[in-house]
Amino acid sequence: MSKSPRHEHYLSKYKELIITTIICLFLTGIYDSINNQTAEIKRWYELMINIRAEQKIQGVDLESIKESIESFQTKTDQELTKHEQRIQSLERWSE
């Protein structure tokens, strides 16, 4: 049985369609892979940003606590100095 030109035409058409379909599927796979990697990178980036923001907040909190402690210490030192002066003046008065 020999193939007619009409059969040859259909075979070449389907051959092109099959090759085109395979190429499209291959490119779709690459595209999906790139999208998945991009989504993973985006999640990692957002995680890193959140960690940095949290560290920044903790750093600010530590700095404000340090300032608060220093302020409290200064006020306490001033109060102690005033009390010492009062005690000394009372001791002098009682002599």
Protein Blocks (a to p, Z undefined) as FASTA:
>chain_A
ZZdfklmmmmmmmmmmmmmmmmmmmmmmmmmmmmmmmmmmmmmmmmmmmmmmmmmmmmmm
mmmmmmmmmmmmmmmmmmmmmmmmmmmmmmmmmZZ
